[in-house]
Amino acid sequence: MRAPAHRHVDAVFDALADPTRRRVVETLARGGTVTASGLAAQLPITRQAVTKHLSALRGAELVS
């Protein structure tokens, strides 16, 4: 059985394995609070896709 710390690390790597999620994180790291619509305006994806990616990032505790 994997220790909780290892499960968290696995979740982080799984979330960041997707290039779109990495772009979302990079966009957020530039600063400010943004909405899903605001992110969709900055990225070549829909608001619904942004919401899906944010959910995965939130599950890995990379965004709140």
For each residue, the residues with C-beta under 8 A, 3 or more apart:
1:
2: 6 7 10
3: 6 7
4: 7 8
5: 8 9
6: 2 3 9 10
7: 2 3 4 10 11
8: 4 5 11 12 60 61
9: 5 6 12 13
10: 2 6 7 13 14
11: 7 8 14 15 59 60 61
12: 8 9 15 16 60 61 62
13: 9 10 16 17
14: 10 11 17 56 60
15: 11 12 18 21 56 57 59 60 62
16: 12 13 21 22 25 60 62
17: 13 14 21
18: 15 21 22 53 56
19: 22 23
20: 23 24 43 45 49 53
21: 15 16 17 18 24 25 53 56 57
22: 16 18 19 25 26
23: 19 20 26 27 43
24: 20 21 27 28 39 43 50 53 54 57 63
25: 16 21 22 28 29 57 62 63
26: 22 23 29 30
27: 23 24 30 34 39 42 43
28: 24 25 34 39 63
29: 25 26
30: 26 27
31:
32:
33:
34: 27 28 38 39 42
35: 38 39
36: 39 40 47 50 51 54
37: 40 41 47 50
38: 34 35 41 42
39: 24 27 28 34 35 36 42 43 47 50 54
40: 36 37 43 45 46 47 49 50
41: 37 38
42: 27 34 38 39
43: 20 23 24 27 39 40 50
44:
45: 20 40 49 50 53
46: 40 49 50
47: 36 37 39 40 50 51
48: 51 52
49: 20 40 45 46 52 53
50: 24 36 37 39 40 43 45 46 47 53 54
51: 36 47 48 54 55
52: 48 49 55 56
53: 18 20 21 24 45 49 50 56 57
54: 24 36 39 50 51 57 58 63
55: 51 52 58 59
56: 14 15 18 21 52 53 59 60
57: 15 21 24 25 53 54 60 62 63
58: 54 55 61 62 63 64
59: 11 15 55 56
60: 8 11 12 14 15 16 56 57
61: 8 11 12 58 64
62: 12 15 16 25 57 58
63: 24 25 28 54 57 58
64: 58 61
